[in-house]
Amino acid sequence: MAATHDMLARGPWTPDRVTCAWRDDAFVPAAADTAAADAALAALRERGSPSHDGLAARLSSFEQRDGGLHLELQPARWSLRLTGSTDVRSVSVLCVVRDADGRWLAGRRAAWLASWTGRWTLGAGGAVEIGECPVEAMTRELEEEWSVVPERLTVEALAATPNGLAFLVGLAWLPPGAEAVPDDEHDAHAWWPAAIEQWPAEADETVRRMATLLA
């Protein structure tokens, strides 16, 4: 993770120690970023991918205080996350999933998605909806993508990527016997071994770094 992400804040924090407040004013992007978002949506339509736009969360500021993490969020156009602009800081959550035996849940992202198509990723992730707390977004994405409810959950880090996204990273542990059922955002899935060095070749270096951070 360190090679491709800038660590903004490092936990772990329990879910109740991660708070957020929403600003009333929406983010106003630069004209060039608006044009880039329009072009990105057009490209999605051309390849038959859903191109619904709307508002999602932007990271306005953050603060580590009283043993927790506080986020100030701002409404921003969802498609701005596709532009790569470092001014946008669209917020995404990533919740890595492990089972009771320590195995890691991995899924291959379907070809119709807007990003990371055909690549293997860990757990569940997505944008934060208007008015939503990012921790709530984690549990929502787990249910929507995998039909699972974690036995315990920690928030591990806040990181920024070179393409302008801000990621809140969580780690969810499932109860014994829990079964993950993928949604249509994944066209394949697997439980990778607890030992990262035993992972298959399709686990790329970015995914391995993420797991090493959380192990």
N, CA, C and O of each residue as an XYZ file, in Angstrom:
860
protein
N       0.826     -1.206      0.000
C       0.000      0.000      0.000
C       0.859      1.253      0.000
O       0.482      2.260     -0.600
N       1.994      1.208      0.657
C       2.805      2.409      0.810
C       3.300      2.950     -0.526
O       3.487      4.157     -0.675
N       3.512      2.069     -1.493
C       4.061      2.520     -2.757
C       3.043      3.270     -3.602
O       3.433      4.058     -4.464
N       1.752      3.051     -3.383
C       0.742      3.664     -4.221
C      -0.238      4.521     -3.433
O      -1.120      5.140     -4.030
N      -0.113      4.575     -2.137
C      -1.021      5.327     -1.298
C      -0.236      6.212     -0.337
O       0.846      5.849      0.123
N      -0.801      7.378     -0.043
C      -0.256      8.255      0.974
C      -1.087      8.054      2.232
O      -2.284      8.341      2.236
N      -0.470      7.566      3.293
C      -1.190      7.299      4.528
C      -1.520      8.619      5.217
O      -0.619      9.353      5.622
N      -2.794      8.916      5.347
C      -3.233     10.145      5.988
C      -3.419      9.968      7.489
O      -3.096     10.867      8.265
N      -3.934      8.824      7.898
C      -4.156      8.531      9.317
C      -4.185      7.019      9.482
O      -4.675      6.292      8.618
N      -3.643      6.556     10.623
C      -3.530      5.108     10.852
C      -4.216      4.732     12.153
O      -3.935      5.314     13.201
N      -5.115      3.759     12.087
C      -5.800      3.218     13.259
C      -4.981      2.100     13.875
O      -3.752      2.155     13.883
N      -5.658      1.090     14.390
C      -7.090      0.833     14.193
C      -7.971      1.614     15.160
O      -7.567      1.997     16.257
N      -9.218      1.833     14.683
C     -10.256      2.433     15.505
C     -11.477      1.525     15.507
O     -11.769      0.869     14.507
N     -12.181      1.488     16.612
C     -13.473      0.819     16.614
C     -14.454      1.698     15.847
O     -14.242      2.906     15.745
N     -15.522      1.117     15.304
C     -16.442      1.906     14.482
C     -17.000      3.144     15.175
O     -17.234      4.161     14.521
N     -17.218      3.076     16.486
C     -17.783      4.221     17.192
C     -16.799      5.372     17.336
O     -17.195      6.483     17.689
N     -15.514      5.120     17.066
C     -14.501      6.163     17.172
C     -14.260      6.872     15.844
O     -13.412      7.762     15.764
N     -14.989      6.493     14.813
C     -14.894      7.172     13.512
C     -16.192      7.942     13.303
O     -17.255      7.346     13.129
N     -16.100      9.263     13.322
C     -17.270     10.114     13.200
C     -17.158     10.987     11.957
O     -16.084     11.136     11.374
N     -18.289     11.557     11.569
C     -18.250     12.428     10.402
C     -19.294     13.527     10.526
O     -20.282     13.393     11.248
N     -19.053     14.600      9.816
C     -20.004     15.703      9.700
C     -20.064     16.101      8.233
O     -19.047     16.127      7.540
N     -21.271     16.410      7.771
C     -21.465     16.798      6.379
C     -21.615     18.307      6.253
O     -22.379     18.928      6.992
N     -20.893     18.882      5.329
C     -21.069     20.285      4.993
C     -22.343     20.463      4.173
O     -22.765     19.549      3.464
N     -22.950     21.637      4.273
C     -24.160     21.927      3.510
C     -23.857     22.310      2.066
O     -24.658     22.055      1.166
N     -22.693     22.924      1.852
C     -22.364     23.397      0.503
C     -21.734     22.294     -0.326
O     -20.883     21.547      0.158
N     -22.157     22.196     -1.575
C     -21.601     21.195     -2.484
C     -20.275     21.676     -3.064
O     -20.058     22.876     -3.229
N     -19.403     20.740     -3.366
C     -18.102     21.041     -3.957
C     -18.289     21.553     -5.386
O     -19.053     20.984     -6.166
N     -17.581     22.633     -5.717
C     -17.623     23.199     -7.060
C     -16.306     22.867     -7.759
O     -15.273     23.441     -7.415
N     -16.318     21.964     -8.721
C     -15.064     21.570     -9.374
C     -14.606     22.589    -10.415
O     -15.369     23.449    -10.854
N     -13.358     22.464    -10.787
C     -12.834     23.270    -11.887
C     -13.519     22.855    -13.186
O     -13.968     21.717    -13.322
N     -13.595     23.769    -14.124
C     -14.262     23.486    -15.404
C     -13.628     22.294    -16.111
O     -14.324     21.482    -16.721
N     -12.305     22.195    -16.026
C     -11.623     21.076    -16.683
C     -12.015     19.741    -16.060
O     -12.139     18.742    -16.768
N     -12.213     19.713    -14.733
C     -12.620     18.474    -14.074
C     -14.059     18.112    -14.420
O     -14.378     16.931    -14.565
N     -14.933     19.109    -14.556
C     -16.299     18.847    -14.991
C     -16.316     18.241    -16.389
O     -17.043     17.281    -16.645
N     -15.522     18.797    -17.284
C     -15.447     18.263    -18.650
C     -14.897     16.843    -18.648
O     -15.365     15.990    -19.403
N     -13.903     16.589    -17.798
C     -13.329     15.245    -17.726
C     -14.351     14.245    -17.190
O     -14.398     13.104    -17.649
N     -15.174     14.663    -16.219
C     -16.219     13.787    -15.689
C     -17.253     13.468    -16.762
O     -17.696     12.325    -16.876
N     -17.641     14.475    -17.554
C     -18.577     14.243    -18.653
C     -18.007     13.243    -19.656
O     -18.716     12.352    -20.125
N     -16.740     13.393    -19.978
C     -16.101     12.495    -20.937
C     -16.014     11.074    -20.390
O     -16.202     10.107    -21.128
N     -15.731     10.950    -19.097
C     -15.641      9.620    -18.493
C     -16.988      8.927    -18.520
O     -17.052      7.725    -18.778
N     -18.066      9.651    -18.260
C     -19.400      9.057    -18.323
C     -19.742      8.621    -19.745
O     -20.336      7.562    -19.949
N     -19.367      9.439    -20.724
C     -19.623      9.084    -22.118
C     -18.883      7.806    -22.496
O     -19.414      6.966    -23.223
N     -17.657      7.663    -22.001
C     -16.881      6.453    -22.295
C     -17.527      5.225    -21.668
O     -17.516      4.146    -22.262
N     -18.085      5.378    -20.481
C     -18.785      4.254    -19.857
C     -19.996      3.833    -20.687
O     -20.249      2.643    -20.874
N     -20.735      4.815    -21.179
C     -21.914      4.498    -21.991
C     -21.516      3.755    -23.260
O     -22.206      2.830    -23.690
N     -20.401      4.164    -23.855
C     -19.959      3.538    -25.104
C     -19.633      2.064    -24.925
O     -19.799      1.283    -25.862
N     -19.177      1.670    -23.755
C     -18.876      0.253    -23.547
C     -19.997     -0.473    -22.807
O     -19.806     -1.580    -22.304
N     -21.175      0.169    -22.745
C     -22.338     -0.502    -22.195
C     -22.389     -0.583    -20.694
O     -23.158     -1.367    -20.137
N     -21.579      0.219    -20.028
C     -21.571      0.209    -18.571
C     -22.600      1.200    -18.044
O     -22.803      2.251    -18.652
N     -23.259      0.888    -16.920
C     -24.177      1.868    -16.333
C     -23.465      3.197    -16.078
O     -22.333      3.225    -15.594
N     -24.136      4.283    -16.408
C     -23.480      5.592    -16.318
C     -24.320      6.554    -15.488
O     -24.383      7.747    -15.784
N     -24.961      6.032    -14.450
C     -25.749      6.884    -13.575
C     -24.815      7.813    -12.793
O     -23.794      7.377    -12.261
N     -25.172      9.075    -12.731
C     -24.387     10.042    -11.973
C     -25.244     10.548    -10.818
O     -26.449     10.301    -10.772
N     -24.627     11.242     -9.907
C     -25.340     11.783     -8.764
C     -24.341     12.394     -7.812
O     -23.241     12.767     -8.220
N     -24.706     12.500     -6.553
C     -23.820     13.064     -5.556
C     -23.296     11.991     -4.622
O     -24.007     11.046     -4.281
N     -22.054     12.144     -4.213
C     -21.419     11.243     -3.251
C     -20.499     12.091     -2.370
O     -20.521     13.320     -2.440
N     -19.705     11.433     -1.556
C     -18.895     12.147     -0.566
C     -17.537     12.559     -1.120
O     -16.887     11.834     -1.873
N     -17.145     13.761     -0.708
C     -15.794     14.267     -0.918
C     -15.187     14.522      0.453
O     -15.872     14.995      1.359
N     -13.892     14.208      0.609
C     -13.202     14.489      1.864
C     -12.783     15.951      1.885
O     -11.885     16.364      1.149
N     -13.444     16.731      2.737
C     -13.104     18.147      2.877
C     -11.933     18.333      3.834
O     -11.022     19.116      3.563
N     -11.959     17.601      4.969
C     -10.864     17.650      5.933
C     -11.002     16.455      6.872
O     -12.020     15.763      6.871
N      -9.971     16.227      7.664
C     -10.024     15.156      8.660
C      -9.169     15.558      9.848
O      -8.306     16.431      9.752
N      -9.432     14.893     10.980
C      -8.681     15.184     12.194
C      -8.654     13.938     13.072
O      -9.681     13.294     13.285
N      -7.478     13.610     13.576
C      -7.357     12.569     14.597
C      -7.455     13.241     15.965
O      -6.661     14.127     16.282
N      -8.419     12.825     16.767
C      -8.607     13.458     18.064
C      -9.285     12.492     19.016
O     -10.106     11.670     18.607
N      -8.934     12.599     20.292
C      -9.545     11.806     21.359
C      -9.532     10.306     21.045
O     -10.484      9.585     21.347
N      -8.442      9.859     20.439
C      -8.316      8.434     20.129
C      -9.168      7.961     18.983
O      -9.374      6.759     18.819
N      -9.669      8.885     18.184
C     -10.516      8.513     17.060
C     -10.180      9.312     15.815
O      -9.162     10.000     15.748
N     -11.052      9.205     14.841
C     -10.866      9.882     13.565
C     -12.171     10.609     13.225
O     -13.246     10.009     13.238
N     -12.064     11.903     12.922
C     -13.233     12.683     12.533
C     -13.058     13.149     11.096
O     -12.015     13.692     10.732
N     -14.082     12.934     10.287
C     -14.055     13.292      8.876
C     -15.076     14.389      8.602
O     -16.213     14.315      9.069
N     -14.676     15.397      7.851
C     -15.625     16.380      7.340
C     -15.843     16.071      5.870
O     -14.903     16.070      5.076
N     -17.095     15.808      5.519
C     -17.447     15.387      4.169
C     -18.269     16.469      3.482
O     -18.911     17.299      4.126
N     -18.226     16.433      2.155
C     -18.902     17.441      1.357
C     -19.550     16.772      0.146
O     -18.926     15.915     -0.480
N     -20.781     17.140     -0.199
C     -21.378     16.582     -1.420
C     -20.561     16.962     -2.650
O     -20.104     18.097     -2.783
N     -20.387     16.000     -3.538
C     -19.666     16.247     -4.790
C     -20.205     15.297     -5.850
O     -20.711     14.221     -5.532
N     -20.098     15.688     -7.066
C     -20.563     14.853     -8.177
C     -19.819     13.521     -8.173
O     -18.591     13.499     -8.100
N     -20.551     12.410     -8.250
C     -19.945     11.070     -8.186
C     -18.910     10.864     -9.287
O     -17.832     10.325     -9.034
N     -19.231     11.288    -10.499
C     -18.363     10.995    -11.640
C     -17.022     11.705    -11.581
O     -16.126     11.379    -12.360
N     -16.857     12.670    -10.680
C     -15.555     13.325    -10.548
C     -14.478     12.344    -10.110
O     -13.293     12.579    -10.346
N     -14.883     11.228     -9.464
C     -13.909     10.231     -9.035
C     -13.238      9.543    -10.231
O     -12.200      8.900    -10.072
N     -13.814      9.673    -11.400
C     -13.273      9.029    -12.597
C     -12.237      9.884    -13.307
O     -11.624      9.434    -14.275
N     -12.034     11.107    -12.840
C     -11.181     12.045    -13.564
C      -9.708     11.945    -13.219
O      -8.862     12.340    -14.022
N      -9.382     11.427    -12.046
C      -7.986     11.391    -11.615
C      -7.501     12.704    -11.041
O      -6.310     12.852    -10.768
N      -8.399     13.667    -10.849
C      -8.001     14.975    -10.330
C      -7.691     14.896     -8.840
O      -8.491     14.369     -8.066
N      -6.551     15.409     -8.440
C      -6.172     15.392     -7.030
C      -6.914     16.441     -6.220
O      -6.821     16.450     -4.993
N      -7.656     17.335     -6.890
C      -8.433     18.345     -6.174
C      -9.753     17.786     -5.637
O     -10.368     18.378     -4.749
N     -10.177     16.662     -6.172
C     -11.517     16.169     -5.873
C     -11.589     15.454     -4.525
O     -12.439     15.787     -3.699
N     -10.720     14.489     -4.292
C     -10.679     13.690     -3.064
C     -12.021     13.011     -2.781
O     -12.525     13.055     -1.659
N     -12.586     12.390     -3.806
C     -13.793     11.594     -3.604
C     -13.506     10.483     -2.606
O     -12.438      9.870     -2.640
N     -14.458     10.226     -1.718
C     -14.263      9.234     -0.664
C     -14.794      7.878     -1.119
O     -15.917      7.768     -1.612
N     -13.980      6.862     -0.947
C     -14.401      5.479     -1.129
C     -14.083      4.704      0.143
O     -13.185      5.068      0.902
N     -14.826      3.642      0.358
C     -14.504      2.727      1.448
C     -14.046      1.403      0.860
O     -14.504      0.995     -0.207
N     -13.157      0.749      1.549
C     -12.737     -0.606      1.223
C     -12.773     -1.402      2.506
O     -12.071     -1.076      3.464
N     -13.584     -2.444      2.535
C     -13.672     -3.285      3.719
C     -13.169     -4.676      3.368
O     -13.858     -5.445      2.698
N     -11.977     -4.989      3.820
C     -11.367     -6.292      3.598
C     -12.049     -7.304      4.524
O     -12.395     -6.987      5.662
N     -12.234     -8.524      4.016
C     -13.001     -9.537      4.740
C     -12.140    -10.773      4.990
O     -11.471    -11.279      4.088
N     -12.175    -11.248      6.240
C     -11.525    -12.510      6.585
C     -12.537    -13.403      7.285
O     -13.426    -12.923      7.987
N     -12.390    -14.709      7.085
C     -13.305    -15.635      7.742
C     -12.724    -16.090      9.077
O     -11.645    -15.649      9.476
N     -13.438    -16.967      9.758
C     -13.027    -17.389     11.098
C     -11.692    -18.115     11.091
O     -11.025    -18.188     12.123
N     -11.285    -18.660      9.927
C      -9.999    -19.348      9.810
C      -8.886    -18.425      9.324
O      -7.756    -18.870      9.122
N      -9.195    -17.149      9.136
C      -8.183    -16.197      8.703
C      -8.033    -16.060      7.205
O      -7.197    -15.284      6.742
N      -8.834    -16.806      6.418
C      -8.733    -16.691      4.964
C      -9.288    -15.334      4.512
O     -10.082    -14.702      5.210
N      -8.847    -14.909      3.328
C      -9.198    -13.591      2.787
C     -10.192    -13.762      1.641
O      -9.980    -14.585      0.750
N     -11.273    -12.988      1.664
C     -12.271    -13.042      0.607
C     -11.816    -12.172     -0.568
O     -11.580    -10.974     -0.406
N     -11.697    -12.776     -1.738
C     -11.261    -12.073     -2.943
C     -12.310    -12.223     -4.029
O     -12.929    -13.278     -4.167
N     -12.506    -11.161     -4.797
C     -13.449    -11.200     -5.903
C     -12.869    -10.552     -7.146
O     -12.120     -9.579     -7.062
N     -13.223    -11.101     -8.303
C     -12.798    -10.492     -9.577
C     -13.904     -9.562    -10.064
O     -15.055     -9.968    -10.222
N     -13.534     -8.317    -10.296
C     -14.524     -7.301    -10.650
C     -14.991     -7.465    -12.090
O     -14.196     -7.683    -13.004
N     -16.293     -7.356    -12.261
C     -16.914     -7.598    -13.556
C     -16.508     -6.554    -14.592
O     -16.085     -5.449    -14.253
N     -16.644     -6.928    -15.858
C     -16.176     -6.078    -16.954
C     -16.992     -4.811    -17.118
O     -16.506     -3.850    -17.715
N     -18.223     -4.774    -16.605
C     -19.071     -3.598    -16.820
C     -18.815     -2.467    -15.825
O     -19.365     -1.377    -15.976
N     -17.987     -2.715    -14.810
C     -17.771     -1.713    -13.775
C     -16.909     -0.546    -14.280
O     -16.235     -0.644    -15.305
N     -16.954      0.554    -13.527
C     -16.257      1.767    -13.955
C     -14.751      1.691    -13.728
O     -13.994      2.374    -14.418
N     -14.299      0.875    -12.775
C     -12.866      0.841    -12.455
C     -12.445     -0.565    -12.034
O     -13.273     -1.376    -11.617
N     -11.175     -0.835    -12.147
C     -10.559     -2.109    -11.772
C     -11.256     -3.300    -12.437
O     -11.370     -4.367    -11.833
N     -11.711     -3.127    -13.645
C     -12.421     -4.201    -14.333
C     -11.491     -5.388    -14.574
O     -10.341     -5.219    -14.982
N     -12.005     -6.589    -14.317
C     -11.251     -7.809    -14.538
C     -10.144     -8.073    -13.540
O      -9.406     -9.047    -13.682
N     -10.013     -7.216    -12.523
C      -8.942     -7.392    -11.539
C      -9.503     -7.962    -10.242
O     -10.669     -7.761     -9.903
N      -8.645     -8.674     -9.533
C      -9.025     -9.252     -8.254
C      -8.798     -8.239     -7.138
O      -7.746     -7.603     -7.067
N      -9.786     -8.099     -6.277
C      -9.692     -7.195     -5.145
C     -10.133     -7.921     -3.881
O     -10.680     -9.022     -3.939
N      -9.891     -7.298     -2.761
C     -10.263     -7.873     -1.479
C     -11.560     -7.260     -0.972
O     -11.747     -6.046     -1.045
N     -12.451     -8.092     -0.461
C     -13.626     -7.607      0.245
C     -14.576     -6.813     -0.612
O     -14.844     -7.157     -1.764
N     -15.089     -5.728     -0.021
C     -16.116     -4.917     -0.661
C     -15.715     -3.455     -0.602
O     -14.978     -3.040      0.292
N     -16.204     -2.674     -1.561
C     -15.886     -1.262     -1.557
C     -16.834     -0.469     -2.414
O     -17.593     -1.023     -3.208
N     -16.783      0.848     -2.244
C     -17.627      1.705     -3.051
C     -17.653      3.116     -2.505
O     -16.946      3.448     -1.553
N     -18.482      3.941     -3.125
C     -18.599      5.338     -2.752
C     -19.459      5.494     -1.498
O     -20.240      4.608     -1.149
N     -19.301      6.624     -0.837
C     -20.108      6.974      0.335
C     -21.261      7.847     -0.133
O     -21.045      8.867     -0.787
N     -22.475      7.454      0.198
C     -23.655      8.168     -0.257
C     -23.901      9.412      0.590
O     -23.378      9.534      1.698
N     -24.699     10.330      0.058
C     -25.000     11.582      0.743
C     -25.653     11.301      2.101
O     -26.607     10.529      2.206
N     -25.108     11.954      3.136
C     -25.634     11.794      4.486
C     -25.173     10.552      5.205
O     -25.513     10.353      6.371
N     -24.406      9.711      4.539
C     -23.983      8.438      5.109
C     -22.639      8.587      5.804
O     -21.775      9.333      5.343
N     -22.462      7.876      6.917
C     -21.157      7.785      7.559
C     -20.348      6.710      6.834
O     -20.903      5.668      6.489
N     -19.066      6.928      6.593
C     -18.277      5.924      5.889
C     -18.290      4.538      6.531
O     -18.225      3.536      5.818
N     -18.371      4.457      7.850
C     -18.443      3.139      8.486
C     -19.751      2.448      8.108
O     -19.779      1.236      7.896
N     -20.829      3.219      8.024
C     -22.098      2.655      7.567
C     -21.984      2.179      6.123
O     -22.576      1.168      5.744
N     -21.217      2.917      5.321
C     -21.017      2.516      3.935
C     -20.303      1.169      3.850
O     -20.608      0.355      2.978
N     -19.353      0.934      4.755
C     -18.653     -0.356      4.766
C     -19.617     -1.511      4.975
O     -19.614     -2.475      4.209
N     -20.443     -1.416      6.014
C     -21.358     -2.523      6.303
C     -22.411     -2.657      5.204
O     -22.827     -3.769      4.878
N     -22.844     -1.533      4.631
C     -23.791     -1.595      3.514
C     -23.182     -2.322      2.326
O     -23.822     -3.188      1.730
N     -21.944     -1.973      1.978
C     -21.293     -2.619      0.838
C     -21.078     -4.112      1.088
O     -21.201     -4.913      0.161
N     -20.763     -4.493      2.316
C     -20.601     -5.914      2.626
C     -21.893     -6.680      2.380
O     -21.872     -7.780      1.827
N     -23.017     -6.100      2.792
C     -24.299     -6.766      2.585
C     -24.691     -6.784      1.117
O     -25.187     -7.793      0.615
N     -24.467     -5.656      0.418
C     -24.864     -5.581     -0.983
C     -24.008     -6.475     -1.866
O     -24.531     -7.144     -2.758
N     -22.693     -6.497     -1.630
C     -21.795     -7.227     -2.520
C     -21.646     -8.701     -2.158
O     -21.446     -9.542     -3.034
N     -21.744     -9.013     -0.860
C     -21.441    -10.379     -0.434
C     -22.500    -11.008      0.476
O     -22.368    -12.173      0.849
N     -23.530    -10.272      0.832
C     -24.609    -10.783      1.701
C     -24.069    -11.298      3.029
O     -24.493    -12.347      3.513
N     -23.131    -10.558      3.618
C     -22.548    -10.955      4.901
C     -22.643     -9.801      5.898
O     -22.662     -8.629      5.522
N     -22.699    -10.166      7.173
C     -22.673     -9.218      8.279
C     -21.488     -9.589      9.161
O     -21.412    -10.728      9.622
N     -20.560     -8.664      9.411
C     -19.352     -9.031     10.159
C     -19.637     -9.314     11.626
O     -20.545     -8.740     12.227
N     -18.836    -10.214     12.185
C     -18.894    -10.458     13.629
C     -18.201     -9.327     14.381
O     -18.629     -8.933     15.466
N     -17.122     -8.809     13.790
C     -16.451     -7.634     14.331
C     -15.816     -6.853     13.182
O     -15.493     -7.403     12.129
N     -15.650     -5.555     13.422
C     -15.166     -4.659     12.379
C     -14.260     -3.609     13.007
O     -14.592     -3.036     14.045
N     -13.137     -3.363     12.388
C     -12.256     -2.276     12.784
C     -11.981     -1.394     11.571
O     -11.981     -1.861     10.432
N     -11.749     -0.116     11.834
C     -11.347      0.817     10.783
C      -9.848      1.006     10.915
O      -9.358      1.434     11.960
N      -9.120      0.686      9.848
C      -7.670      0.553      9.937
C      -6.885      1.781      9.483
O      -5.832      2.079     10.047
N      -7.376      2.492      8.480
C      -6.557      3.579      7.931
C      -7.380      4.492      7.045
O      -8.421      4.104      6.515
N      -6.895      5.710      6.897
C      -7.378      6.650      5.895
C      -6.191      6.937      4.985
O      -5.124      7.334      5.452
N      -6.381      6.736      3.687
C      -5.271      6.884      2.744
C      -5.730      7.652      1.514
O      -6.915      7.658      1.180
N      -4.783      8.297      0.845
C      -5.041      9.002     -0.403
C      -4.285      8.315     -1.532
O      -3.161      7.852     -1.340
N      -4.901      8.248     -2.710
C      -4.273      7.626     -3.862
C      -3.798      8.698     -4.840
O      -4.291      9.826     -4.811
N      -2.850      8.353     -5.699
C      -2.345      9.346     -6.663
C      -3.412      9.864     -7.616
O      -3.258     10.957     -8.162
N      -4.496      9.111     -7.835
C      -5.543      9.553     -8.764
C      -6.659     10.326     -8.070
O      -7.748     10.474     -8.624
N      -6.393     10.820     -6.856
C      -7.299     11.755     -6.222
C      -8.365     11.182     -5.317
O      -9.209     11.930     -4.826
N      -8.359      9.882     -5.078
C      -9.346      9.286     -4.188
C      -8.845      9.268     -2.748
O      -7.642      9.209     -2.496
N      -9.784      9.320     -1.811
C      -9.483      9.114     -0.397
C     -10.168      7.827      0.027
O     -11.380      7.691     -0.139
N      -9.412      6.882      0.571
C      -9.931      5.578      0.954
C      -9.946      5.435      2.469
O      -8.944      5.677      3.141
N     -11.100      5.037      2.995
C     -11.177      4.600      4.378
C     -11.194      3.078      4.349
O     -12.073      2.471      3.737
N     -10.221      2.466      5.012
C     -10.012      1.022      4.917
C     -10.446      0.349      6.213
O     -10.024      0.736      7.303
N     -11.287     -0.657      6.078
C     -11.745     -1.418      7.231
C     -11.364     -2.883      7.116
O     -10.981     -3.361      6.048
N     -11.477     -3.585      8.231
C     -11.207     -5.021      8.282
C     -12.365     -5.694      9.014
O     -12.618     -5.417     10.186
N     -13.059     -6.576      8.310
C     -14.215     -7.274      8.863
C     -13.891     -8.753      9.041
O     -13.323     -9.388      8.153
N     -14.260     -9.289     10.195
C     -14.118    -10.716     10.461
C     -15.510    -11.333     10.501
O     -16.406    -10.811     11.165
N     -15.690    -12.441      9.793
C     -16.980    -13.106      9.732
C     -17.095    -14.179     10.807
O     -16.083    -14.738     11.230
N     -18.310    -14.473     11.252
C     -18.496    -15.548     12.234
C     -18.279    -16.912     11.587
O     -18.364    -17.029     10.364
N     -18.005    -17.932     12.373
C     -17.848    -19.282     11.819
C     -19.095    -19.690     11.033
O     -20.225    -19.445     11.455
N     -18.857    -20.318      9.883
C     -19.956    -20.811      9.075
C     -20.587    -19.796      8.145
O     -21.490    -20.142      7.382
N     -20.136    -18.553      8.189
C     -20.708    -17.529      7.314
C     -20.383    -17.850      5.855
O     -19.281    -18.298      5.539
N     -21.347    -17.619      4.977
C     -21.170    -17.898      3.558
C     -21.287    -16.599      2.772
O     -22.267    -15.868      2.916
N     -20.299    -16.314      1.948
C     -20.309    -15.118      1.117
C     -20.954    -15.435     -0.230
O     -20.549    -16.373     -0.917
N     -21.952    -14.651     -0.597
C     -22.650    -14.826     -1.873
C     -22.413    -13.566     -2.712
O     -22.897    -12.496     -2.345
N     -21.681    -13.666     -3.824
C     -21.327    -12.459     -4.580
C     -22.506    -11.883     -5.348
O     -23.418    -12.606     -5.747
N     -22.472    -10.550     -5.550
C     -23.456     -9.912     -6.409
C     -22.903     -9.838     -7.826
O     -21.874    -10.442     -8.125
N     -23.593     -9.087     -8.714
C     -23.172     -9.049    -10.111
C     -21.959     -8.169    -10.361
O     -21.506     -8.058    -11.500
N     -21.420     -7.537     -9.312
C     -20.183     -6.777     -9.499
C     -18.962     -7.694     -9.553
O     -17.862     -7.240     -9.872
N     -19.143     -8.965     -9.248
C     -18.052     -9.937     -9.286
C     -18.432    -11.094    -10.195
O     -19.536    -11.631    -10.097
N     -17.523    -11.476    -11.077
C     -17.796    -12.627    -11.939
C     -17.043    -13.884    -11.486
O     -17.162    -14.940    -12.107
N     -16.279    -13.764    -10.415
C     -15.621    -14.919     -9.795
C     -15.208    -14.504     -8.388
O     -15.000    -13.322     -8.113
N     -15.093    -15.483     -7.508
C     -14.599    -15.175     -6.169
C     -13.902    -16.401     -5.591
O     -14.072    -17.519     -6.076
N     -13.107    -16.166     -4.536
C     -12.335    -17.239     -3.917
C     -11.959    -16.835     -2.504
O     -11.948    -15.653     -2.161
N     -11.655    -17.827     -1.697
C     -11.082    -17.593     -0.374
C      -9.598    -17.893     -0.460
O      -9.196    -19.046     -0.616
N      -8.785    -16.850     -0.359
C      -7.340    -17.026     -0.432
C      -6.789    -17.421      0.938
O      -7.356    -17.040      1.962
N      -5.686    -18.182      0.970
C      -5.144    -18.670      2.253
C      -4.797    -17.539      3.213
O      -4.538    -16.409      2.799
N      -4.796    -17.863      4.501
C      -4.433    -16.884      5.533
C      -3.014    -16.373      5.325
O      -2.744    -15.194      5.554
N      -2.104    -17.244      4.894
C      -0.710    -16.860      4.637
C      -0.614    -16.189      3.271
O      -0.857    -16.826      2.246
N      -0.263    -14.919      3.256
C      -0.248    -14.150      2.015
C       0.740    -14.732      0.998
O       0.508    -14.655     -0.208
N       1.822    -15.304      1.479
C       2.809    -15.868      0.559
C       2.273    -17.086     -0.195
O       2.902    -17.543     -1.149
N       1.134    -17.610      0.215
C       0.521    -18.756     -0.460
C      -0.576    -18.342     -1.447
O      -1.270    -19.193     -2.003
N      -0.724    -17.060     -1.654
C      -1.778    -16.592     -2.554
C      -1.486    -16.948     -4.010
O      -0.326    -17.122     -4.383
N      -2.533    -17.057     -4.838
C      -2.332    -17.383     -6.257
C      -1.758    -16.207     -7.038
O      -1.662    -15.090     -6.531
N      -1.382    -16.482     -8.278
C      -0.710    -15.489     -9.113
C      -1.605    -14.291     -9.420
O      -1.101    -13.190     -9.641
N      -2.933    -14.486     -9.436
C      -3.818    -13.369     -9.774
C      -3.873    -12.286     -8.692
O      -4.437    -11.215     -8.916
N      -3.300    -12.556     -7.545
C      -3.208    -11.545     -6.490
C      -2.050    -10.611     -6.825
O      -0.887    -10.959     -6.621
N      -2.374     -9.416     -7.343
C      -1.299     -8.521     -7.773
C      -0.647     -7.831     -6.575
O      -1.072     -7.998     -5.432
N       0.384     -7.062     -6.863
C       1.206     -6.495     -5.792
C       0.429     -5.491     -4.948
O       0.646     -5.403     -3.739
N      -0.471     -4.736     -5.566
C      -1.265     -3.775     -4.803
C      -2.112     -4.473     -3.755
O      -2.195     -4.026     -2.611
N      -2.741     -5.572     -4.149
C      -3.589     -6.331     -3.232
C      -2.750     -6.971     -2.132
O      -3.166     -7.009     -0.974
N      -1.594     -7.464     -2.482
C      -0.729     -8.090     -1.477
C      -0.236     -7.053     -0.445
O      -0.159     -7.343      0.749
N       0.093     -5.856     -0.924
C       0.529     -4.803      0.003
C      -0.596     -4.426      0.967
O      -0.361     -4.201      2.154
N      -1.803     -4.362      0.446
C      -2.936     -4.036      1.303
C      -3.100     -5.073      2.399
O      -3.284     -4.724      3.564
N      -3.035     -6.341      2.035
C      -3.203     -7.399      3.026
C      -2.055     -7.391      4.047
O      -2.281     -7.617      5.236
N      -0.843     -7.135      3.589
C       0.297     -7.077      4.498
C       0.115     -5.965      5.510
O       0.484     -6.123      6.674
N      -0.445     -4.847      5.090
C      -0.729     -3.749      5.998
C      -1.695     -4.170      7.089
O      -1.569     -3.749      8.239
N      -2.664     -5.007      6.721
C      -3.734     -5.377      7.651
C      -3.451     -6.654      8.445
O      -4.114     -6.923      9.447
N      -2.490     -7.421      8.009
C      -2.236     -8.729      8.635
C      -1.801     -8.581     10.083
O      -1.547     -9.579     10.757
